[in-house]
Amino acid sequence: MPILVACDQLAPGMMLAEPVVTDGRIMLQSGRPLTGEDIVALQRRYPDMTVRIGDPLLDGNFEFEDDGAERRIATEARQRITRTMAVVRERFKKQAPIGSAVCEHIGRVVHTIVEHLATYPKTAALITQNLNPQSYLGAHTSNVFYLSMLLGWSVRAYVAAERRRQTRASVLRQSVAMDLSPLGIGAFFMDVALLRAPALFAQQEPLSHEDRCLLENHPDEGAEMLPDDLAPAAKMIVRTHHETADGSGYPIGVPADKQHVFTRIVRIADAFDAATSRGVFKQARSPVRVLREMLVGPDRHCYDKSLMKAFVRLVQPFPIGTKVQLEDGRVGLVTHYNRTNPFRPILVVSFDADGRPLPRKQIEGPVTAGEKPNLRLRAYEGEDLSFLYEPPPDSPADHSPARRPFTTLLDAFYP
């Protein structure tokens, strides 16, 4: 299994195990050693990118989980949604209505994703972060669509299991047929009104009054732009996707007990992807930190508790092949996802504290991160991970929702 290596750690001669792909285009083919010119180009254009480098010693001696199917379907979903978003954008330029044909196409994409999930029911959520603010909205929509579909599928499977046991699912108090088509269509169109302001995500200046008004009103305006014959549940998602579980969202502040489960699903997917978009938002955070914050942080009231428990079983902040530093200084390589606790991946301890490969006899694993004190995670991609072992803040007994004014673009999406 190839090792994920950050651009700033690449060296000439390293062999690409997989092609380097950006925006659906192959920049560098696999099976060839990197040159100094290749590395300079990657570091200049995509400093936050990671690439997959082959390691014959580890690949030949240890079993790695194959996440190729998950990555393929994530890439396919993103490409399809991005292409469809381009069609919608062109219709905007021509001042043409969105039309039912676009909605039918999204329905077919939903069907493809559902078929995949039926084949790979333990799918992990793997998304590609956008590095270009100019194309952020399309990439964000793709990721939210994909995450929403995976979480929706997880909920549907849970409800089916509960019904087989002849009990009611606590996460769903409403009777939902669990047709995922409205969920996918609603996730796709959630930010359609923001297509009128493509420069919004590329600007560095503080939000103007007009910007804030556009952001506050885009859920309602987006719902009004959709075809009359669109499924009411899809329109409902567009109108309510910025509502929060504690009732502090916008544009209305809908109480949690009046929110549809699809609204709560998209809210989680939308917030997670926005908060981890470090190529676009200066205030963005790493996936592991955001996942922890959404689950047990001070703003956890913004998200449905039951759905978050399902979400953390899907999202894997430590991809297969990544290096993590351990408490004793050694470096482990992630070999398998931990779908029970994503903060404790399965790994092989294969590098010393200076990053040098350990002799074969000194390699330890596979082990679960944190199963012993010296195997606790210390750092990942330069980030101190001690927050993973801090006790969650107490939940205030008198928590009352309050509307959160936003001054930055990220504030409008997260928490």
C-alpha positions as CSV (number, residue, x, y, z in Angstrom):
1,M,0.0,0.0,0.0
2,P,1.4,3.4,-0.9
3,I,2.3,6.0,1.7
4,L,0.7,9.4,1.7
5,V,3.4,12.1,1.7
6,A,2.9,15.8,1.9
7,C,4.4,18.0,-0.8
8,D,6.9,19.6,1.5
9,Q,8.3,16.1,2.3
10,L,8.8,14.9,-1.3
11,A,12.2,14.1,-2.6
12,P,13.5,13.4,-6.1
13,G,13.4,9.7,-7.0
14,M,10.3,8.9,-5.0
15,M,8.0,6.7,-7.0
16,L,4.4,7.7,-7.6
17,A,2.1,4.8,-6.7
18,E,-0.9,6.6,-8.1
19,P,-1.4,9.5,-10.6
20,V,-1.6,13.0,-9.3
21,V,-5.1,14.2,-10.2
22,T,-6.5,17.8,-9.7
23,D,-9.9,19.0,-10.9
24,G,-10.4,15.7,-12.8
25,R,-7.1,16.1,-14.8
26,I,-4.0,14.0,-14.5
27,M,-1.0,16.1,-13.7
28,L,1.6,13.4,-13.2
29,Q,1.3,9.7,-14.2
30,S,1.9,6.9,-11.7
31,G,4.8,4.4,-12.0
32,R,7.5,7.1,-12.5
33,P,10.0,8.7,-10.2
34,L,9.4,12.3,-9.2
35,T,11.9,14.9,-10.5
36,G,12.9,18.1,-8.8
37,E,10.9,20.0,-11.3
38,D,7.8,17.9,-10.5
39,I,8.2,18.6,-6.8
40,V,8.7,22.4,-7.3
41,A,5.6,22.6,-9.4
42,L,3.4,20.7,-6.9
43,Q,4.7,22.7,-4.0
44,R,4.1,26.0,-5.8
45,R,0.5,25.2,-7.0
46,Y,-0.7,22.8,-4.3
47,P,1.3,23.2,-1.1
48,D,-1.3,21.4,0.9
49,M,-1.6,18.4,-1.4
50,T,-0.5,14.8,-0.4
51,V,0.5,12.2,-3.0
52,R,0.8,8.4,-2.8
53,I,4.4,7.1,-2.8
54,G,5.2,3.4,-3.1
55,D,7.1,1.6,-0.3
56,P,8.0,-1.9,-1.4
57,L,9.2,-3.1,2.1
58,L,6.0,-2.2,3.9
59,D,3.7,-3.1,1.1
60,G,5.2,-6.5,0.8
61,N,5.1,-7.4,4.5
62,F,1.9,-5.8,5.9
63,E,-1.7,-5.9,5.0
64,F,-3.3,-2.5,4.3
65,E,-7.1,-1.9,4.0
66,D,-8.0,-1.3,0.4
67,D,-10.0,1.8,0.2
68,G,-9.8,2.0,-3.5
69,A,-13.6,1.4,-4.0
70,E,-14.4,4.2,-1.6
71,R,-12.1,6.6,-3.3
72,R,-13.4,5.7,-6.7
73,I,-17.0,6.3,-5.8
74,A,-16.1,9.6,-4.0
75,T,-14.3,10.8,-7.1
76,E,-17.1,9.7,-9.4
77,A,-19.7,11.5,-7.3
78,R,-17.6,14.6,-7.2
79,Q,-17.0,14.6,-10.9
80,R,-20.7,14.1,-11.7
81,I,-21.9,16.8,-9.3
82,T,-19.2,19.2,-10.6
83,R,-20.3,18.7,-14.2
84,T,-23.9,19.2,-13.3
85,M,-23.1,22.3,-11.3
86,A,-21.4,23.7,-14.4
87,V,-24.6,23.1,-16.4
88,V,-26.6,25.0,-13.7
89,R,-24.1,27.8,-13.8
90,E,-24.4,28.1,-17.6
91,R,-28.2,28.3,-17.2
92,F,-27.7,31.1,-14.8
93,K,-25.6,33.0,-17.3
94,K,-28.3,32.6,-19.9
95,Q,-30.9,33.6,-17.3
96,A,-32.7,30.3,-18.0
97,P,-34.7,28.4,-15.3
98,I,-33.0,25.4,-13.7
99,G,-35.6,23.0,-15.2
100,S,-36.6,19.4,-14.3
101,A,-34.0,17.8,-16.5
102,V,-31.2,18.8,-14.1
103,C,-33.2,17.4,-11.2
104,E,-33.7,14.1,-13.0
105,H,-29.9,13.9,-13.6
106,I,-29.2,14.4,-9.9
107,G,-31.7,11.6,-9.3
108,R,-29.7,9.3,-11.5
109,V,-26.5,10.2,-9.6
110,V,-28.3,9.4,-6.3
111,H,-29.3,6.0,-7.7
112,T,-25.7,5.3,-8.6
113,I,-24.5,6.2,-5.1
114,V,-27.2,4.0,-3.5
115,E,-26.2,1.1,-5.7
116,H,-22.6,1.5,-4.6
117,L,-23.6,1.6,-0.9
118,A,-25.6,-1.5,-1.3
119,T,-22.5,-3.2,-2.6
120,Y,-20.1,-1.7,0.0
121,P,-22.2,-1.2,3.1
122,K,-19.2,-0.4,5.3
123,T,-18.1,2.5,3.2
124,A,-15.9,5.1,4.8
125,A,-16.5,8.7,3.9
126,L,-13.5,9.9,1.9
127,I,-13.5,13.4,0.4
128,T,-11.0,15.5,-1.5
129,Q,-10.6,19.0,-0.2
130,N,-10.7,21.8,-2.7
131,L,-7.6,23.9,-3.1
132,N,-8.9,26.6,-5.4
133,P,-11.3,29.3,-4.1
134,Q,-12.5,30.0,-7.6
135,S,-14.0,26.5,-7.9
136,Y,-14.9,26.1,-4.2
137,L,-18.7,26.1,-4.4
138,G,-18.8,23.3,-6.9
139,A,-16.4,21.2,-4.9
140,H,-18.2,22.0,-1.6
141,T,-21.5,20.9,-3.1
142,S,-20.0,17.7,-4.3
143,N,-18.6,16.8,-0.9
144,V,-21.7,17.7,1.0
145,F,-23.8,15.7,-1.5
146,Y,-21.5,12.7,-1.0
147,L,-21.3,13.0,2.8
148,S,-25.1,13.5,3.0
149,M,-25.8,10.4,0.9
150,L,-23.4,8.2,3.1
151,L,-25.0,9.5,6.3
152,G,-28.5,9.1,4.9
153,W,-27.7,5.5,3.9
154,S,-26.4,4.8,7.4
155,V,-29.6,6.2,8.9
156,R,-31.7,4.1,6.6
157,A,-29.8,1.0,7.4
158,Y,-30.2,1.7,11.1
159,V,-33.9,2.3,10.8
160,A,-34.3,-1.0,8.8
161,A,-32.5,-2.9,11.5
162,E,-34.6,-1.4,14.2
163,R,-37.7,-2.2,12.3
164,R,-36.6,-5.8,12.0
165,R,-36.2,-5.9,15.8
166,Q,-39.7,-4.4,15.9
167,T,-38.6,-1.3,17.8
168,R,-38.7,2.4,16.9
169,A,-35.5,4.1,15.9
170,S,-34.6,6.8,18.4
171,V,-32.9,8.9,15.7
172,L,-36.2,9.1,13.7
173,R,-39.4,10.1,15.4
174,Q,-41.0,10.8,12.1
175,S,-42.2,8.2,9.7
176,V,-39.8,8.5,6.7
177,A,-39.9,6.2,3.7
178,M,-36.2,6.9,3.4
179,D,-36.2,7.5,-0.3
180,L,-32.8,9.2,-0.5
181,S,-33.5,11.1,-3.8
182,P,-34.9,14.2,-2.0
183,L,-31.8,14.2,0.2
184,G,-29.4,14.1,-2.7
185,I,-31.3,16.7,-4.7
186,G,-31.6,19.0,-1.7
187,A,-27.9,18.7,-0.9
188,F,-27.1,19.6,-4.5
189,F,-29.2,22.7,-4.6
190,M,-28.6,23.9,-1.1
191,D,-26.3,26.8,-2.2
192,V,-27.8,27.4,-5.6
193,A,-28.5,31.1,-4.8
194,L,-24.8,31.7,-4.0
195,L,-24.0,30.9,-7.7
196,R,-24.9,34.5,-8.3
197,A,-21.8,35.6,-6.3
198,P,-18.9,33.5,-7.6
199,A,-16.3,36.0,-6.2
200,L,-17.6,35.7,-2.7
201,F,-15.4,32.7,-1.9
202,A,-12.2,34.2,-3.4
203,Q,-12.3,37.5,-1.5
204,Q,-10.1,38.1,1.5
205,E,-11.8,41.2,2.8
206,P,-14.3,41.1,5.7
207,L,-17.9,40.5,4.7
208,S,-19.8,43.5,3.6
209,H,-23.4,44.2,4.7
210,E,-24.5,43.0,1.2
211,D,-22.5,39.8,1.6
212,R,-24.1,39.1,5.0
213,C,-27.6,39.7,3.6
214,L,-26.9,37.3,0.7
215,L,-25.7,34.6,3.0
216,E,-28.6,35.0,5.5
217,N,-31.1,34.9,2.7
218,H,-29.7,32.3,0.3
219,P,-31.6,29.3,1.8
220,D,-35.0,31.0,1.1
221,E,-33.9,32.4,-2.2
222,G,-32.5,29.1,-3.3
223,A,-35.7,27.3,-2.5
224,E,-37.7,29.8,-4.5
225,M,-35.5,29.3,-7.6
226,L,-36.2,25.6,-7.9
227,P,-38.8,24.1,-10.3
228,D,-42.4,23.9,-9.0
229,D,-42.6,20.2,-9.5
230,L,-39.5,19.4,-7.5
231,A,-40.1,17.1,-4.5
232,P,-41.2,19.2,-1.5
233,A,-38.7,17.5,0.7
234,A,-35.8,18.7,-1.5
235,K,-37.0,22.3,-1.4
236,M,-37.4,21.9,2.4
237,I,-33.7,20.9,2.7
238,V,-32.6,23.9,0.7
239,R,-34.7,26.2,2.8
240,T,-33.5,24.8,6.2
241,H,-30.0,23.5,5.6
242,H,-28.5,26.2,7.9
243,E,-30.8,25.5,10.8
244,T,-29.1,23.9,13.8
245,A,-30.1,21.3,16.2
246,D,-30.3,23.8,19.1
247,G,-32.5,26.2,17.1
248,S,-29.8,28.9,16.7
249,G,-29.5,28.6,12.9
250,Y,-30.8,30.8,10.1
251,P,-32.8,32.1,8.4
252,I,-35.5,31.3,11.0
253,G,-34.1,29.3,13.9
254,V,-36.3,26.2,13.6
255,P,-36.6,24.2,16.8
256,A,-34.9,20.8,16.7
257,D,-38.2,18.9,17.2
258,K,-39.6,20.4,14.0
259,Q,-36.6,19.7,11.8
260,H,-36.7,16.9,9.3
261,V,-33.9,14.3,9.6
262,F,-32.6,15.2,6.1
263,T,-32.1,18.8,7.3
264,R,-30.1,17.6,10.2
265,I,-28.0,15.3,7.9
266,V,-27.1,18.1,5.5
267,R,-26.3,20.5,8.3
268,I,-23.7,18.1,9.6
269,A,-22.2,17.5,6.1
270,D,-22.2,21.2,5.2
271,A,-20.5,22.3,8.4
272,F,-17.8,19.6,8.3
273,D,-16.8,20.2,4.8
274,A,-16.7,24.0,5.1
275,A,-14.8,23.9,8.4
276,T,-12.1,21.6,6.9
277,S,-11.6,23.6,3.7
278,R,-8.2,25.0,4.5
279,G,-7.4,25.9,1.0
280,V,-10.3,28.5,1.1
281,F,-10.9,29.6,4.6
282,K,-8.0,30.9,6.8
283,Q,-9.9,29.9,9.9
284,A,-10.5,26.3,8.7
285,R,-9.2,23.4,10.8
286,S,-8.0,19.8,10.3
287,P,-10.6,17.1,9.8
288,V,-9.7,15.4,13.1
289,R,-10.1,18.6,15.1
290,V,-13.4,19.5,13.4
291,L,-14.8,16.0,13.9
292,R,-13.9,16.2,17.6
293,E,-15.4,19.7,18.0
294,M,-18.6,18.7,16.3
295,L,-18.9,15.6,18.5
296,V,-17.9,16.9,22.0
297,G,-16.9,20.6,21.6
298,P,-18.6,23.6,23.0
299,D,-20.8,24.0,19.9
300,R,-21.9,20.3,19.8
301,H,-25.5,21.5,20.5
302,C,-25.6,22.7,16.9
303,Y,-25.7,19.1,15.6
304,D,-28.0,16.2,16.1
305,K,-26.4,14.0,18.7
306,S,-27.5,10.7,17.3
307,L,-26.6,11.6,13.8
308,M,-23.1,12.8,14.9
309,K,-22.5,9.4,16.4
310,A,-23.3,7.8,13.0
311,F,-21.2,10.4,11.2
312,V,-18.0,9.8,13.2
313,R,-18.3,6.1,12.3
314,L,-18.2,7.1,8.6
315,V,-15.6,9.9,8.5
316,Q,-12.0,8.8,8.8
317,P,-9.7,11.7,9.5
318,F,-6.6,9.5,9.2
319,P,-6.5,8.2,5.6
320,I,-4.9,4.8,4.8
321,G,-1.2,5.3,4.3
322,T,-0.7,8.4,6.4
323,K,2.0,8.9,9.0
324,V,1.1,9.8,12.6
325,Q,3.5,10.6,15.4
326,L,3.1,8.6,18.6
327,E,3.6,9.6,22.2
328,D,7.0,7.9,22.4
329,G,8.2,9.8,19.3
330,R,8.0,6.9,16.8
331,V,5.9,7.2,13.7
332,G,3.1,4.9,12.8
333,L,1.6,4.2,9.4
334,V,-2.2,3.9,9.2
335,T,-3.1,0.5,7.8
336,H,-6.8,0.2,8.6
337,Y,-9.7,2.4,9.5
338,N,-11.3,2.1,12.9
339,R,-15.1,2.4,12.3
340,T,-15.8,2.2,16.0
341,N,-13.6,5.1,16.9
342,P,-12.0,7.1,14.1
343,F,-9.6,8.8,16.6
344,R,-7.9,5.5,17.2
345,P,-6.8,4.1,13.7
346,I,-5.1,0.8,13.3
347,L,-1.4,1.3,12.4
348,V,2.1,-0.2,12.0
349,V,4.8,1.5,13.9
350,S,7.5,1.6,11.2
351,F,9.6,4.8,11.6
352,D,11.8,6.1,14.4
353,A,11.5,9.6,16.0
354,D,13.6,11.1,13.2
355,G,11.4,9.6,10.4
356,R,13.9,6.9,9.4
357,P,12.5,3.4,8.6
358,L,12.8,1.0,11.4
359,P,14.6,-2.4,10.9
360,R,12.1,-5.1,10.0
361,K,12.5,-6.7,13.5
362,Q,11.7,-3.5,15.3
363,I,8.5,-2.8,13.4
364,E,5.5,-3.1,15.7
365,G,1.9,-3.8,14.7
366,P,-0.7,-3.8,13.6
367,V,-1.8,-2.1,16.8
368,T,-4.6,0.2,17.7
369,A,-3.6,3.8,18.4
370,G,-3.9,4.6,22.1
371,E,-4.1,1.0,23.3
372,K,-1.0,1.6,25.4
373,P,0.2,5.0,26.7
374,N,3.2,5.1,24.4
375,L,0.9,4.5,21.4
376,R,-1.3,7.5,21.9
377,L,-1.4,9.9,19.0
378,R,0.8,13.0,19.5
379,A,0.8,14.8,16.2
380,Y,-0.5,14.5,12.6
381,E,0.7,16.7,9.7
382,G,2.4,19.0,12.2
383,E,-0.7,19.4,14.4
384,D,-0.6,18.7,18.1
385,L,-3.3,16.1,18.9
386,S,-3.3,16.3,22.7
387,F,-6.8,17.7,22.4
388,L,-8.0,14.2,21.6
389,Y,-7.3,13.2,25.2
390,E,-8.7,16.2,27.0
391,P,-12.1,15.7,28.7
392,P,-15.0,17.3,26.8
393,P,-16.3,20.5,28.3
394,D,-19.3,20.2,30.5
395,S,-22.6,20.7,28.9
396,P,-24.3,23.8,30.5
397,A,-27.5,22.9,32.1
398,D,-29.1,26.2,31.1
399,H,-28.0,26.1,27.4
400,S,-30.3,28.3,25.4
401,P,-29.9,28.9,21.7
402,A,-28.8,32.3,20.5
403,R,-28.5,33.5,17.0
404,R,-24.9,33.7,16.0
405,P,-23.9,36.8,14.0
406,F,-21.2,36.1,11.5
407,T,-18.4,38.4,10.4
408,T,-16.4,36.0,8.2
409,L,-17.5,33.6,5.5
410,L,-16.7,30.5,7.5
411,D,-18.8,31.8,10.4
412,A,-21.8,31.5,8.0
413,F,-21.2,27.8,7.6
414,Y,-19.6,26.6,10.9
415,P,-20.7,25.8,13.5
